[in-house]
């Protein structure tokens, strides 16, 4: 029996070590690709801004509908609408969708923008919870803002609210976002450019998301970039750099991107409606219910809708891909309370398993090209299984040492190598994120995230190392709990309360 257990332990050792080296190789490739892509994109965008010419007639700009789902956002809603009004794009409309808030979200919006009940064109292509009121702003708006409306509806979740906004939209392109996020001034133009430049190929575009913790926000704009004071937020800054700058940028280049952040993303409205809109239990699209099942829902609607768009287009034999720009299009607030962080990661991980389960029929099927043969297997192997295999490693390696399979030097060497590798990935992602690009024939520089000073950079790199000692294991615990909740069919959102950008101004 002892020999059998030792053999099992030895096999598990090979599985854990083999998985780690495959994971290492994949991430090195992703980092290499992002290091090639980011400078090119920074240069291209910087030069296009220099060459941009005014277009008073708005001839070349499509109308974009900005959809703002809001649930209990009284702390941030007015300032965020004002920041949207100031966006640097010539033609857009703002559709705020109150999703059954129990606070003063509607009252404050009505008061701040002189909103009155009004008739609003509403085409119920997508099923949603009932709408109880339509409002239109009466305050004077800049010419670029074609209208500002508010829909008041029963609570149905973020995806349901976005679908209601799509039904009321008039633009050829729709942008989904969070009401508690802060867009950069040219976010809409940056996101619409790849789609508008090649509408037959690019159906959706998003960008990186950066964290506003530690930054200064004034008048709805990011005034300066700074490092958060709390280590829990610093860990997340580096984590976001690895997720967006390294992974999503590279996967987008490989046409293997399956998620655009719900914080901000732009979609072709026609393709989105044809695919059934965002997934909710009220979905009545024949195609949507065929893919997802009647009454299906998910807490990871931003990933599910991108996967379903790919599936729909590939089934129809149409071209279509999603792009993720490497520079931040939006800044958002990260949780600084440990329990809130844990619940957020529980939801993200639970949502990943939901999406993989819903679209499991695409996995390893050649008809779905890179999405079926690479993108979905990548998400399953290196995102869904990673917490499970890492947990197995924490158990198997010490047991192998205790059983005499691993010597002390071998165990210490493996653990040290793993820490060094993760440090290298973090340092590489930080480098790519803060790397400055000087524009041609100009003294101006452009950068992804404008963190400055040697001390700040060293603290970020150190945070990447320190996050492996406790922070990472804490997240894994909540992810394992998320897997349990997924298996039990739990669907709760667990939204955490935010301090709001005004708090940053006072800091």
VEXTIRO-382751 format. One record per atom (N, C-alpha, C): z, y, x; residue in three letters. Coordinates in steps of 0.1 Angstrom, whole numbers, plus 5000, padded with zeros to 4 digits. Each point is the difference from the previous one (the first is absolute). Layout:
VEXTIRO-382751
ZYXALA ...
This chain:
VEXTIRO-382751
500049885008UNK 500050124992UNK 500050135009UNK 500849995010UNK 500150125009UNK 498650025007UNK 499349905004UNK 498750015006UNK 499050074990UNK 500149954987UNK 499250064990UNK 500250154998UNK 501350045000UNK 500350144998UNK 499650085012UNK 500149955012UNK 499650075012UNK 498450014999UNK 499349904995UNK 498650014999UNK 499650114990UNK 500750004989UNK 499750114990UNK 500350145006UNK 501150015007UNK 500350135006UNK 499050045010UNK 499549905008UNK 498950035010UNK 498750054993UNK 499749944989UNK 498850044993UNK 500150144994UNK 501250034995UNK 500350134995UNK 500050115011UNK 500449965012UNK 499950095011UNK 498650035003UNK 499149905000UNK 498650035003UNK 499450094989UNK 500449974987UNK 499550084989UNK 500450155002UNK 501350025003UNK 500550145001UNK 499350075012UNK 500049935011UNK 499450075012UNK 498550024999UNK 499349904994UNK 498650014998UNK 499750124990UNK 500750014989UNK 499950104991UNK 500250145006UNK 501050015009UNK 500350135006UNK 498850045009UNK 499449915008UNK 499050035009UNK 498750044992UNK 499749934989UNK 498950044991UNK 500250144995UNK 501250024995UNK 500450134994UNK 499850115011UNK 500449975012UNK 499950095011UNK 498650045003UNK 499149895000UNK 498650035003UNK 499350084990UNK 500349974987UNK 499450084989UNK 500450145001UNK 501350035002UNK 500550145001UNK 499550085012UNK 499849935011UNK 499450065011UNK 498550054997UNK 499349914993UNK 498650044996UNK 500050124991UNK 500950004990UNK 500150114990UNK 500450135008UNK 500949995009UNK 500450125008UNK 498850055008UNK 499349915006UNK 498850045008UNK 499050074991UNK 499749944989UNK 499050064991UNK 500450144995UNK 501350014996UNK 500550144996UNK 500050105011UNK 500249955012UNK 500050105012UNK 498550055002UNK 499149924996UNK 498650045001UNK 499650094989UNK 500549974988UNK 499550074988UNK 500750144998UNK 501350015003UNK 500750124997UNK 499450125008UNK 499849995013UNK 499450125007UNK 498650044994UNK 499249904997UNK 498750034994UNK 500150074987UNK 501049954991UNK 500250074987UNK 500650145001UNK 500950015010UNK 500650135002UNK 498950105004UNK 499249965010UNK 498950095005UNK 499050034989UNK 499649904992UNK 499050024989UNK 500550104990UNK 501349984996UNK 500650084989UNK 500250145005UNK 500450015013UNK 500350145005UNK 498750085002UNK 498949935004UNK 498750075001UNK 499450044987UNK 500249914990UNK 499550034986UNK 500750124994UNK 501350015003UNK 500750124995UNK 499550125006UNK 499750005013UNK 499550125007UNK 498650044994UNK 499249894997UNK 498750034995UNK 499950034985UNK 501149984993UNK 500050014986UNK 499650144995UNK 499150014991UNK 499550134995UNK 500550024985UNK 500350124996UNK 500450024987UNK 498949974990UNK 500449964988UNK 499149964989UNK 500550064987UNK 499850134998UNK 500550074989UNK 499549944987UNK 498849944999UNK 499549954988UNK 500549864997UNK 500849945009UNK 500549874999UNK 498949894998UNK 498950035006UNK 498849914998UNK 500249865004UNK 500649985011UNK 500149865006UNK 501349934998UNK 500850054991UNK 501449944999UNK 500149944986UNK 500349875000UNK 500249934987UNK 501450044994UNK 500150004987UNK 501350024994UNK 501049885002UNK 501250035005UNK 500949895003UNK 501250024990UNK 500449904993UNK 501250004991UNK 501249955008UNK 501050095002UNK 501349965006UNK 500949964990UNK 500449875000UNK 500949944990UNK 501449995006UNK 501050064994UNK 501350015005UNK 501049934990UNK 500249875002UNK 501049934991UNK 501450045004UNK 500850044990UNK 501350065002UNK 501149934992UNK 501049945006UNK 501149944993UNK 501350065006UNK 500750084992UNK 501350065004UNK 499850075014UNK 499150105000UNK 499650075012UNK 500450154999UNK 501150034993UNK 500450144998UNK 500350075013UNK 500449935010UNK 500350065013UNK 498850065007UNK 498949934998UNK 498850035009UNK 498850044992UNK 499949984986UNK 498850014993UNK 499350145001UNK 500850104998UNK 499450144999UNK 499450045014UNK 500849975010UNK 499550045014UNK 498849915004UNK 500049884995UNK 498849915004UNK 498850054993UNK 500150044987UNK 498850054993UNK 499550125007UNK 500950095004UNK 499650125007UNK 499349975013UNK 500549905007UNK 499449965012UNK 498649954998UNK 499849934989UNK 498749944996UNK 499050124997UNK 500550104993UNK 499150114997UNK 499550075012UNK 500850005011UNK 499650065012UNK 499149925009UNK 499649884996UNK 499249915008UNK 498650075003UNK 499549975012UNK 498850065005UNK 498849914996UNK 499750004987UNK 498849934995UNK 499450084988UNK 498750025000UNK 499450094990UNK 500049964986UNK 500149874996UNK 499949964986UNK 500949894997UNK 501150034993UNK 500949894996UNK 500850034987UNK 500549904994UNK 500850024989UNK 501349925002UNK 501150054994UNK 501349935002UNK 500549944987UNK 500249885000UNK 500549934987UNK 501449945003UNK 501050064995UNK 501449955002UNK 500349914988UNK 500449885003UNK 500449904990UNK 501549975000UNK 500750064990UNK 501449975000UNK 500249864994UNK 500649915007UNK 500149864996UNK 501449974994UNK 500350074989UNK 501249984993UNK 501350045007UNK 499950115007UNK 501250055008UNK 501150034991UNK 501249975005UNK 501250044992UNK 500750135005UNK 499450065010UNK 500550135005UNK 499150114995UNK 500050115008UNK 499350124995UNK 498650025007UNK 499449895003UNK 498750015006UNK 499050074992UNK 499949974987UNK 499150074991UNK 500450144997UNK 501350024998UNK 500550144996UNK 499750105012UNK 500349955012UNK 499850095012UNK 498550035002UNK 499149904998UNK 498650025002UNK 499550094989UNK 500449994988UNK 499650094989UNK 500450145003UNK 501250025004UNK 500550135003UNK 499350065012UNK 499849935010UNK 499550065013UNK 498550044998UNK 499249924992UNK 498650024999UNK 499550054987UNK 501050044991UNK 499650054987UNK 499249904992UNK 500449885000UNK 499249894994UNK 500350014984UNK 498949984993UNK 500149994985UNK 499349884996UNK 500449954988UNK 499349884994UNK 498550044998UNK 499249905003UNK 498550034999UNK 499349874998UNK 498750024995UNK 499149885000UNK 499549975014UNK 500149885004UNK 499549965013UNK 499149884998UNK 498850015006UNK 499049884999UNK 500749885006UNK 500149894991UNK 500649885005UNK 499249884995UNK 499449935009UNK 499249884997UNK 500849885004UNK 500549924991UNK 500949895003UNK 499349885005UNK 499250015011UNK 499449895006UNK 501049895005UNK 501150055005UNK 501149915005UNK 501250014991UNK 500549884997UNK 501249994992UNK 501250055006UNK 500850084993UNK 501250065005UNK 501150004989UNK 501250045004UNK 501050034990UNK 499650134992UNK 500650024988UNK 499550114992UNK 500350145006UNK 499150094997UNK 500150145005UNK 500650084988UNK 501150075003UNK 500650084990UNK 499750155000UNK 499450055011UNK 499750145000UNK 499050035011UNK 499250104997UNK 499050055010UNK 500350155002UNK 500150045013UNK 500250145003UNK 499050055010UNK 499750144998UNK 499150065009UNK 500750135006UNK 499850025013UNK 500750125006UNK 499250134995UNK 500850104998UNK 499450134996UNK 500250115011UNK 500749975011UNK 500150095011UNK 498650015007UNK 499850125006UNK 498850015007UNK 499949915012UNK 498949935002UNK 499949905011UNK 498850055008UNK 500049965013UNK 498950035009UNK 498749944994UNK 498950055003UNK 498749954995UNK 499749865004UNK 500649965011UNK 499749865004UNK 500749904992UNK 501150044992UNK 500749914992UNK 499450014986UNK 499249904996UNK 499350014987UNK 500949994988UNK 501149925001UNK 501050004990UNK 501249935005UNK 501150034994UNK 501349945002UNK 500649954987UNK 500149874998UNK 500449944988UNK 501249915002UNK 500849984990UNK 501149905000UNK 499949914989UNK 500149875002UNK 500149904990UNK 501549954999UNK 500550004988UNK 501449944998UNK 499949874993UNK 500449895007UNK 499849874994UNK 501349925001UNK 500049894993UNK 501149905001UNK 500049935013UNK 501249965005UNK 500149945013UNK 499249875001UNK 499249995010UNK 499249875002UNK 499949975015UNK 500550085009UNK 499949985014UNK 498950095006UNK 500050005013UNK 499150095007UNK 498549964998UNK 499749875000UNK 498649964998UNK 499550044986UNK 500949994990UNK 499750044986UNK 499750154999UNK 500850085007UNK 499950145000UNK 498750045007UNK 499649935011UNK 498750045007UNK 498949964990UNK 500049894993UNK 499049974991UNK 499850104989UNK 501150054995UNK 500050114990UNK 499350125006UNK 500350045012UNK 499350115007UNK 498549985002UNK 499749875003UNK 498549975001UNK 499350024987UNK 500749964989UNK 499450024987UNK 499850154996UNK 500850085006UNK 499950154997UNK 499150075010UNK 499649935011UNK 499450075011UNK 498550034997UNK 499550115006UNK 498650044999UNK 499249995013UNK 500749975011UNK 499349995013UNK 499349875002UNK 499150005009UNK 499349885004UNK 500949915009UNK 501050075006UNK 500949945009UNK 501450034996UNK 500949905001UNK 501450024996UNK 500949975012UNK 501050085001UNK 501049985011UNK 501349964994UNK 500649895004UNK 501349964996UNK 501050055010UNK 501250034996UNK 501050055010UNK 501449994994UNK 501050035009UNK 501450004995UNK 500350154998UNK 500850024989UNK 500550134997UNK 500950065010UNK 500649915008UNK 501050055010UNK 499550005014UNK 498750005001UNK 499350015014UNK 499450145002UNK 499750035012UNK 499550135004UNK 498649975007UNK 498950054994UNK 498749985006UNK 499750115010UNK 499349975010UNK 499550105010UNK 498950084993UNK 499850125004UNK 499150094993UNK 498649954998UNK 499549935009UNK 498649954999UNK 499949854997UNK 501149954994UNK 500149854997UNK 498849964991UNK 499750074990UNK 499049964991UNK 498650005006UNK 499750105008UNK 498750015006UNK 499949895011UNK 501049975007UNK 500049905011UNK 499749864993UNK 500749984989UNK 499949874993UNK 498749984993UNK 499550114994UNK 498749994992UNK 498849995009UNK 500150055012UNK 498850015009UNK 499449865003UNK 500749895004UNK 499449875002UNK 499449944987UNK 500650034989UNK 499449944987UNK 498850084996UNK 500050135001UNK 498950084996UNK 498849995009UNK 500349975013UNK 499049995010UNK 499249864998UNK 500749904995UNK 499349874998UNK 500649944987UNK 499650054989UNK 500649954987UNK 499649864997UNK 499049955005UNK 499649864998UNK 500749905008UNK 500850055010UNK 500849915009UNK 501550024998UNK 500450125001UNK 501550035000UNK 500450034985UNK 500949924995UNK 500550034986UNK 501450054999UNK 500750005012UNK 501450055000UNK 500350045014UNK 500950105000UNK 500450055014UNK 501450054999UNK 500849975010UNK 501350055001UNK 500350055014UNK 501250025004UNK 500350045013UNK 501449965004UNK 500450035012UNK 501349975004UNK 501150084992UNK 501149955000UNK 501250074994UNK 501050025010UNK 500550125002UNK 501150045009UNK 501250034993UNK 501150015007UNK 501350024994UNK 500550145002UNK 500450074989UNK 500550145000UNK 501450015005UNK 500749895001UNK 501450015005UNK 500150075013UNK 500850105001UNK 500150075013UNK 499050125002UNK 499050004991UNK 499050115000UNK 500450124992UNK 499450115003UNK 500350124992UNK 498950034990UNK 500350014987UNK 499050034990UNK 500350134994UNK 499050094999UNK 500250134995UNK 498850034990UNK 500450054988UNK 499050034990UNK 499049894998UNK 500549884999UNK 499249884997UNK 499149965011UNK 500250055012UNK 499249965012UNK 500849955011UNK 499549915008UNK 500749965012UNK 499950105010UNK 501250065004UNK 500050115009UNK 500149955015UNK 500849905002UNK 500249945013UNK 500449864999UNK 499649925010UNK 500349865001UNK 501249985009UNK 501049934995UNK 501249975008UNK 500549864998UNK 500949965009UNK 500649874999UNK 501249994991UNK 500149904992UNK 501249994991UNK 501349995009UNK 501150044994UNK 501349995007UNK 500549854999UNK 499749934989UNK 500649874998UNK 499149895006UNK 500649915007UNK 499249895006UNK 499349924990UNK 500549984988UNK 499349924990UNK 498750064996UNK 499950145001UNK 498750064997UNK 499150005012UNK 500650015012UNK 499249995013UNK 499349865001UNK 500749904996UNK 499449865000UNK 498850004991UNK 500150074989UNK 498949994990UNK 498850095005UNK 500350105008UNK 498950085005UNK 499149925009UNK 500649925009UNK 499349915009UNK 499349894992UNK 500749954990UNK 499549894992UNK 498750054993UNK 500050124994UNK 498850064994UNK 498950025010UNK 500350045012UNK 499050015010UNK 499349875003UNK 500849895001UNK 499449875002UNK 499249954988UNK 500550034988UNK 499349954988UNK 498750074998UNK 500050135001UNK 498850084997UNK 499150025012UNK 500650065011UNK 499150035011UNK 499549885007UNK 500849905001UNK 499549875007UNK 499349914990UNK 500749954990UNK 499449894992UNK 499050054990UNK 500350094991UNK 499050044989UNK 498850065005UNK 500150095011UNK 498950065006UNK 499049895005UNK 500549915007UNK 499249895006UNK 499449914989UNK 500849964990UNK 499549924989UNK 498950074992UNK 500250134999UNK 498950074993UNK 498750005007UNK 500150015013UNK 498849995008UNK 499349864999UNK 500849904998UNK 499549864999UNK 499649974985UNK 500050094991UNK 499849984986UNK 500949894995UNK 501250005004UNK 501049904996UNK 501350074994UNK 499850124995UNK 501250074995UNK 500249974986UNK 501349964997UNK 500349964986UNK 501050094993UNK 500450115007UNK 501050084993UNK 499750155005UNK 500050094990UNK 500150145002UNK 501350054994UNK 500750085008UNK 501350044996UNK 500050074986UNK 500949964992UNK 500250074987UNK 500450145001UNK 500450055012UNK 500450145002UNK 498850094998UNK 498849955005UNK 498750084997UNK 498849925004UNK 499149984990UNK 498749935002UNK 499050054990UNK 498850005004UNK 498950054991UNK 499149884997UNK 499549994987UNK 499249894996UNK 498850064992UNK 498949925001UNK 498950034991UNK 500449964986UNK 500050104991UNK 500549984986UNK 499349884993UNK 498650015001UNK 499249904993UNK 500449865004UNK 500049975013UNK 500349875005UNK 501449964996UNK 501050095001UNK 501449974996UNK 500149964986UNK 499350074991UNK 500149974985UNK 499349864998UNK 498849985007UNK 499349874998UNK 500949895004UNK 500850015010UNK 500949905005UNK 501249984992UNK 500350094990UNK 501149994991UNK 501150095003UNK 499950095009UNK 501150105003UNK 501149935007UNK 501250075000UNK 501149945007UNK 500749904991UNK 500649905006UNK 500549884993UNK 501350034993UNK 500049984986UNK 501250014992UNK 499949894990UNK 501149984993UNK 500049904989UNK 499250044988UNK 499650135000UNK 499250054989UNK 498549995003UNK 499649955011UNK 498649995004UNK 499249924989UNK 498950064995UNK 499249934990UNK 498649985005UNK 499750045013UNK 498749985005UNK 499749855002UNK 498949954995UNK 499649865000UNK 500049955015UNK 499450085008UNK 499949965014UNK 501450005007UNK 500850104997UNK 501350015005UNK 500949884996UNK 500049974987UNK 500849884996UNK 499449875005UNK 498749995002UNK 499549885006UNK 500549985014UNK 500150115008UNK 500549985013UNK 501549985001UNK 500750084992UNK 501450015002UNK 500849924989UNK 499449974989UNK 500749944989UNK 500650104990UNK 500149964988UNK 500550094989UNK 501550035002UNK 500450135000UNK 501450035001UNK 500550015014UNK 499149985010UNK 500450005014UNK 500450145004UNK 500950015010UNK 500450135005UNK 500549985015UNK 500150115007UNK 500549995014UNK 500750135004UNK 500949995009UNK 500750125006UNK 499250055012UNK 498949945003UNK 499250045011UNK 498650034996UNK 499950104990UNK 498750034994UNK 499050065009UNK 500550075011UNK 499050065009UNK 499349895008UNK 500649895003UNK 499349895007UNK 499149924990UNK 500649974989UNK 499349924990UNK 498750064996UNK 499950134997UNK 498850064996UNK 498950005010UNK 500450015013UNK 499050005011UNK 499449865001UNK 500949894999UNK 499549875001UNK 499149974988UNK 500450044988UNK 499149984988UNK 498750075001UNK 500050125006UNK 498750075002UNK 499149925009UNK 500649955011UNK 499249925009UNK 499449884993UNK 500949934992UNK 499649884993UNK 498950034990UNK 500150114992UNK 499050034990UNK 498750035007UNK 500050085011UNK 498750045006UNK 499349885007UNK 500849915006UNK 499549885006UNK 499449914990UNK 500749984988UNK 499549924990UNK 498750054994UNK 499850135000UNK 498850074995UNK 498950015011UNK 500349965012UNK 499150015011UNK 499750145004UNK 501050094998UNK 499850145004UNK 500850035012UNK 499550105008UNK 500750055012UNK 501250074995UNK 501050015009UNK 501250084997UNK 501149975010UNK 500650105005UNK 501149985009UNK 501050124998UNK 501249985005UNK 501050105000UNK 500350045014UNK 500250135002UNK 500350065013UNK 501450065000UNK 500649995012UNK 501350065002UNK 499950095012UNK 500050134998UNK 499950105011UNK 501350005008UNK 499950015013UNK 501249995009UNK 501050124999UNK 499550114995UNK 500950125000UNK 500850014987UNK 501250055000UNK 500850014988UNK 499450094990UNK 499749954988UNK 499650094989UNK 501250044991UNK 501149935002UNK 501250034992UNK 501249985008UNK 501150074997UNK 501349985006UNK 500949974989UNK 500949905002UNK 500949964989UNK 501449985006UNK 501049994992UNK 501449995004UNK 500449855001UNK 500549965011UNK 500449865002UNK 501549994996UNK 500449884994UNK 501449994997UNK 500950005012UNK 501250074999UNK 500950015011UNK 501449934996UNK 499949934989UNK 501249914996UNK 499649865001UNK 500849925007UNK 499649865003UNK 499649924988UNK 500850014989UNK 499749924988UNK 498750044994UNK 499750135000UNK 498750054995UNK 498849955008UNK 500250005013UNK 498949945009UNK 499849864997UNK 501149924998UNK 499949864998UNK 499349974987UNK 500350074989UNK 499449984987UNK 498550045001UNK 499750105008UNK 498550045001UNK 499349885007UNK 500549955011UNK 499349895007UNK 500049874992UNK 501049984992UNK 500049894990UNK 498850014991UNK 499850124995UNK 498950024990UNK 498749985007UNK 499850065012UNK 498749995007UNK 499749855003UNK 501049935004UNK 499749865004UNK 499849914988UNK 500750034989UNK 499849934987UNK 498650034995UNK 499650135001UNK 498750044996UNK 498949935007UNK 500249985013UNK 499049935009UNK 499849864995UNK 501149934997UNK 499849864995UNK 499450004986UNK 500350104992UNK 499450014987UNK 498450015001UNK 499650095009UNK 498550025001UNK 499449885006UNK 500649945010UNK 499449875006UNK 499949894990UNK 501050004991UNK 500049894989UNK 498950034990UNK 499950134996UNK 499050034990UNK 498649975005UNK 499750045012UNK 498749985006UNK 499849895009UNK 500849904999UNK 500049885009UNK 498649934999UNK 499350024989UNK 498749944999UNK 499050055010UNK 500350115006UNK 499050065010UNK 500249955014UNK 501249945002UNK 500449965013UNK 499149895006UNK 499550025012UNK 499249915007UNK 498749954993UNK 499550104992UNK 498749974993UNK 498950085006UNK 499049945006UNK 499050085007UNK 499350104992UNK 499949984987UNK 499350104991UNK 500750135000UNK 501250015004UNK 500750135001UNK 500150055014UNK 499149955009UNK 499850065013UNK 501350025008UNK 500050125007UNK 501250035008UNK 501350014992UNK 499950044988UNK 501250014991UNK 500649864998UNK 499249914996UNK 500549864998UNK 500349925012UNK 499250025011UNK 500149925012UNK 500950065010UNK 500350135000UNK 500850065010UNK 501250094994UNK 499650094992UNK 501050104995UNK 501249934992UNK 499649924991UNK 501149934992UNK 500849905009UNK 499349925008UNK 500849915009UNK 500950085009UNK 499550125005UNK 500850085009UNK 501350044993UNK 499850054987UNK 501250054993UNK 501049884997UNK 499449884998UNK 500949894997UNK 500749955013UNK 499349995011UNK 500649955012UNK 500950105007UNK 499650125001UNK 500750105008UNK 500850104993UNK 499950004987UNK 500950094992UNK 500949924991UNK 499449904992UNK 500849934991UNK 500949895007UNK 499449935009UNK 500849895007UNK 500850055012UNK 499850135005UNK 500750045011UNK 501550004999UNK 500650054989UNK 501450004999UNK 500649865000UNK 499349904994UNK 500449874999UNK 500049935014UNK 498950025007UNK 499949945014UNK 500950075010UNK 500250134998UNK 501050075009UNK 501449954998UNK 500349984987UNK 501449944997UNK 500149865006UNK 498949924999UNK 500049875006UNK 500350015015UNK 499450105006UNK 500250025014UNK 501450035004UNK 500750084992UNK 501450035003UNK 500949884999UNK 499549904992UNK 500849884999UNK 499649895010UNK 498749985002UNK 499549905008UNK 500250025015UNK 499950125005UNK 500150035014UNK 501549975005UNK 501050054993UNK 501449975004UNK 500349854999UNK 499549944989UNK 500249854999UNK 499449925011UNK 498850055004UNK 499349935011UNK 500750015013UNK 500650125002UNK 500950025012UNK 501249914999UNK 500650004989UNK 501349914998UNK 499649865002UNK 498849954996UNK 499649865001UNK 499549975014UNK 499850105008UNK 499649975014UNK 498550005001UNK 499250044989UNK 498650005001UNK 499550125008UNK 500750114998UNK 499750135007UNK 501250035010UNK 499650035012UNK 501050045010UNK 500450154997UNK 501150045005UNK 500450144998UNK 499050105006UNK 499549985012UNK 499050095005UNK 498750014991UNK 499649884995UNK 498850004991UNK 500350074988UNK 501249994994UNK 500350074987UNK 500150155002UNK 500750045011UNK 500150145003UNK 498650065003UNK 499249935007UNK 498650045003UNK 499250034988UNK 500149904990UNK 499250014988UNK 500550124992UNK 501350024998UNK 500550114992UNK 499750135007UNK 500150015013UNK 499750125007UNK 498550034999UNK 499249905001UNK 498550034998UNK 499750054986UNK 500749944990UNK 499750044986UNK 500550154999UNK 501150045005UNK 500550144999UNK 499050095008UNK 499649955012UNK 499050095007UNK 498750024993UNK 499549894994UNK 498850014992UNK 500150104989UNK 501149994992UNK 500250094989UNK 500150145005UNK 500750025011UNK 500150135006UNK 498650065004UNK 499249915005UNK 498650045004UNK 499250044988UNK 500149934989UNK 499350034988UNK 500550144994UNK 501350025000UNK 500650124995UNK 499550125009UNK 500249985013UNK 499650115009UNK 498550034999UNK 499249904999UNK 498550024998UNK 499750074987UNK 500749974989UNK 499750074988UNK 500550145000UNK 501150035007UNK 500550135002UNK 499050085008UNK 499549945011UNK 499050075008UNK 498850044992UNK 499449904993UNK 498850034992UNK 500350114990UNK 501250004994UNK 500350104989UNK 500250145005UNK 500550015013UNK 500350145005UNK 498950045010UNK 499149925003UNK 498950035010UNK 499250124995UNK 499950105008UNK 499350134997UNK 498549995004UNK 499250064992UNK 498550005003UNK 499650155000UNK 499550045011UNK 499550145001UNK 498550014995UNK 499750094992UNK 498750024994UNK 499050065010UNK 498849974998UNK 498950045009UNK 499950164999UNK 499950065012UNK 499850145001UNK 501150084992UNK 501249955001UNK 501150064993UNK 501349975007UNK 501050094998UNK 501349985005UNK 500949924990UNK 499449984988UNK 500849944989UNK 500249855003UNK 501149954995UNK 500249855001UNK 500349954986UNK 499749874999UNK 500349934988UNK 500849875003UNK 500949964991UNK 500949895002UNK 500349944987UNK 500449875000UNK 500349934987UNK 501450054995UNK 501049995008UNK 501350044996UNK 500650095012UNK 500350124996UNK 500350105011UNK 501550005004UNK 500449885005UNK 501349995006UNK 499950055014UNK 500950095004UNK 499950075013UNK 501349985009UNK 499850005013UNK 501150005009UNK 500349865005UNK 500349995013UNK 500349875006UNK 501249934994UNK 501050084996UNK 501249944994UNK 499649934987UNK 499250074992UNK 499649944987UNK 499249885002UNK 499150005009UNK 499249885002UNK 500849885005UNK 500950035010UNK 500949895005UNK 500949954989UNK 500450084991UNK 500949954989UNK 499249924990UNK 498750034998UNK 499249924992UNK 499849865006UNK 499750005013UNK 499749875007UNK 501349925000UNK 501250075002UNK 501249935000UNK 500449944986UNK 499650084990UNK 500249954986UNK 499249874998UNK 498850005005UNK 499249884999UNK 500749885006UNK 500750025012UNK 500749895006UNK 501249964992UNK 500850114997UNK 501349974993UNK 499849944986UNK 498950024994UNK 499849954986UNK 499949855000UNK 499849945012UNK 500049855000UNK 501449945000UNK 501050085002UNK 501449965001UNK 500850044988UNK 499749934988UNK 500850034988UNK 499250054989UNK 499250115002UNK 499250064990UNK 498949904995UNK 499449935009UNK 498949914996UNK 500649884993UNK 501249955004UNK 500649894993UNK 500550044986UNK 500450124999UNK 500550054987UNK 498850004990UNK 498950055004UNK 498850004992UNK 499649864996UNK 500049905010UNK 499749864997UNK 500949954989UNK 501350035000UNK 500949954990UNK 499550054986UNK 499750124999UNK 499550064987UNK 498649944996UNK 499249975010UNK 498749944997UNK 500249854995UNK 501049935006UNK 500249874995UNK 500650004985UNK 500850104998UNK 500550024986UNK 498850044991UNK 499150085005UNK 498850034992UNK 499249874997UNK 499949915009UNK 499349874997UNK 500749934989UNK 501349995001UNK 500849944989UNK 499750074987UNK 500050135000UNK 499850074988UNK 498649984994UNK 499049985009UNK 498649974996UNK 500049874993UNK 500649905006UNK 500049864995UNK 500750004986UNK 500950094998UNK 500850014988UNK 499350094989UNK 498950065005UNK 499250094990UNK 500550144998UNK 500950055009UNK 500650134998UNK 498950115003UNK 500050104991UNK 498950105001UNK 500650155001UNK 501350015002UNK 500650145000UNK 499550085012UNK 499950134998UNK 499550095010UNK 501050045011UNK 501350034995UNK 501150045009UNK 499650135008UNK 499650104992UNK 499750135006UNK 501350075005UNK 499950065012UNK 501150065006UNK 499950154998UNK 501250074999UNK 500050154998UNK 499750065013UNK 499250115000UNK 499650085012UNK 500750135000UNK 500250055012UNK 500750135001UNK 499150114997UNK 498749995002UNK 499050104998UNK 499750085012UNK 498950075001UNK 499650075012UNK 500850135002UNK 500650054989UNK 500850125001UNK 501249985009UNK 500549885000UNK 501249965008UNK 499650015015UNK 498749975003UNK 499650015014UNK 500050155005UNK 499650094991UNK 500050145003UNK 501350065004UNK 501149944993UNK 501350055002UNK 500749945013UNK 499349895005UNK 500649925011UNK 499950095013UNK 
